């Protein structure tokens, strides 16, 4: 084996060691005789390098993808980080992001390495080719999906970053070819096929899409605007235009079918052209693109890798626009054309909301914390177990943290968080109780358990002076979950349906000020205790909801309104167990407020 490895390294500059340019097709290794032995040795070497590598979470590889490519986890198992990668035995070690290529049986047969500059975190510029392929990568692909949760959409892309960009939008079985797109055998559960085309490779992508369409599958070619560049890809659209542009590119993808011709300007298949029929087609298309959806609390929810996310009303309306111009046959056999207007769009959306309804879907969540590593399920006896992200956990937020973590009390004691907690309550007789209270507040936010505690409460931090750390606490709480799970609706707006609607599905409402009148209002108490409150949406009639989550406010008491007066104003709420006051008496230096 050692002789074979030495021989493979001797021919590294030839057929065995490939460094394809963007879009070049990697050539498979020759088989037979000595070449077959070299092939096996190369694959063994690749597998050893992959085995020595580590998952990329928390490594420079994840930082490169997140900061410089605007991608986010959870990262697929095919991506690894190698701090001492060697493409062949005699090569010098280097820091590389590895993308492992597997065959149809799931066996590792090759990899693509991206060497990163340890100073800048980007591709190494001091080497001629920072991205290299090793092994017969052309015989397989890099699988970027989740083998434990197969998706109905098969995605085929050229490069790693392009294909990962598509995975941001919705779960899919994504394959990066590490070269020109080619045919990937679809599985029986694949009903939709998407080919990601660079601006200069659209013709090849369309030929491949027609090949899939002949087999009766809906095939789509996803492209980006020419204005992004002659060789632009989906990741360029993400970095220059944002995730919304990527989502629109996927929804507006060119469709290929095995039909000879289509009717009208729309690709919707309609029989009678009614609002009900269009609504059913909308639901079918949404599930084709995003997987199973549910309708709860007047909103449409889809599973976004780690948690359930809502589709906004404008997005749904734009999705309906695609039915404009579709043709159908009326009762007399004449060709009719769908012509949409504002009222008809509202009618179609109202009809679509009647499908997939599960009003109490999010009321039956298991106890646990949904974090980046997975779902930490907490049993009745308090024992935690880490589970993979899944729809069944019914979580609508994800905490920005990982578990398990190493406990190092010495490091925590010198951290900024520990210093903030000490300085905020220094000298207080009940300092320990206040710190424990803030820990419970953070834990309740992470659990999303605000309305499930026995006595739901709002937390108010107050002091006679400013700069005592009240705003810092709100920033800490807001940073726990993803931004979409946090609201900032002031209590004075709770009675306004337009503002109250923003609280639906949020795990935390953190407002900067608490007016006196808001504390005395009945609607304030109802919101805190999760009593039923009427609300309205722009696409559904008013209905009842109680999914309003944890509340946290801050207040600086002026000399005209001292802390004792603040407590008196909140007496009714305190007696009804709906309000908890936390006084922060100590001024914190500005230099110690940041985290």
C-alpha positions, 0 to 999 in steps of 0.5 A: 500500500505504501508503494501505491501511495508513493506512486500516486503522489508521483503522478499527482500533477497528472490524471490522478490529481485534478484541479478543474477550473470552474465548470470543467468536468472532472475526469474519472480515474482510469481502471485496470492493471496498475491504474486500478491499484492507483485508483484504490490507493487514492480512494483509501488516501482520501478516506483517511484524510476525511476520517482525520477531519472534523465537522465544520461547525465552529471552525474557519470553514464554517466562518468562510461559508457564513461570513464570506458566502452568507450561508448558514447551518446546520451544515451537512455531513459531507462538509469537513474541516481539515487543519492539516490536510494533505492532498497526497502523502508528500504534500505539506499540510494546509488548512482546508474545507473539504467536500466529500464526494460519494457514489450512489452507495454512499461510499466516499470516492473523492473530495474537493478541498478549498484552502483558506487563508488563516489571516483573512478567512477567504480562499488562499491567494498565495497559491495558484489553485486554492481549490483542488479535487482528489479522486474520481469525483466525476463518478459521484457528487457531494450530497448536501441534504439530510439522509434522515429526512429525504425531501421530494425535491432533487437539486443538481448544481455545479459548485458547493456554494451554489448548491448550499445557497439553494438549501437555504430556501427549503429542504431538498436532496441537493447534489453538487457535481463539482463540475458541469451539471450531469444526470443524477438518478432520482429516487422514487420519492423525488417529484420535483427536479431543479437544475441550478444553472450559471448564467453561461450554462443555461443551455446545458441545464435545459438539455438536462431538464428535458431529460428528466421531463421525459421521465414524467417528473416536473423539471425546473431550471433555476437561473439568475439575472444577467445583470449579476455577471456573465458567469453569475450563479445563485450564490452571487444572487445571495451575496448581492441581492439577498435571500429574497432574490434567491427565493424568487429565482427558485419560484420563478424557475423555468419549467419543463414537462413532457407535454407538447405544448402548454396553454396560456402565459401561466404554467398552472394546469386548470380545468374550470379556472375557479378561485377554489381550483387555483387555491388548491394548485397554490397549496400543491405548488407550495408543498412541492417547493417547501415540503409539507405546510400547515395553516395555524393562527391565520398564517402559513408555516413551512419547516425551514431546516431547524424550525417552522417559519411563516410565509409572509402575506406579500410572498403568498400574494406574489405566489398567486400572481403566477396564475394570472394568464392561465387558460381553461375551458368554460362550460361552453367549451370556450377558452377562458383566461384567468385575470387577477385583481386585488379582490380575486387574489384575496379570495384565492388566499382566503380559500387556500387558508382553508386547506392544511388547517391545524389550529392547535398544531403549536400547542402540543410542543414537547418540552425542550430547547431548539438550538443549532445542534438539534432539539434538546428534549427535556424529559419529565425527570429533567434529563436532557437528550439531544435529538436531530431537528425535525418537524415533529418538535413543532418549534418556531424558533432556534436558540443561537447556541450549541449543546453539549458544552464544556463547563469551565467555571474559571472562564465564565467568572472572567467573562463579560456576562459574569461581570455584567451580572456582578456589577448590576446587583453589587451590594444588593442583599438579594443579588443572588435571587435577582441573578437567578431570576434573570437566568429563569427569564433567559431559560423561559425565552429559550424554551419558548415557554412563556404562556405555559408557565403556571402563572404567566408574567411580564418582567419589568426592569426599573431604576431611578437612574439611567445606564444601569444595564436595563437595555443590556438585558434586553439585548441579551434576551433578544440575541438568544433566539433567531430574529424572526422569533422576537418582537418589539411591540410597546404595551401602548400598542397592544390594543391595536390589531395591526401591532398585536398581530406581530406578536403571533408565534414570537417567543419574546416581546422586548420593548424599551419603554413601559408607559404608565397608562399601559400598565393600568389597561385591561388589554395589558393584563390579557396579553401577559396572561395569554387570555384570548384576544381578538386580532385581524389579518389582511388575508383572513377574517378576525379570529381568536389566538392565544399564542402570545409569548414572553414579555420583558420591558424596561423603565427608568423612573424619573423623580416625579415617578419614583420606583415606589410609585412604579410599584404602586402603579403595578400593584394590580398586575402584581396581585394577579401574578402577571408582573414581576419587578426587577430593580437594577440600582447600580450604574454600569460604566459604558465600557462594560456594557458591550458583549 
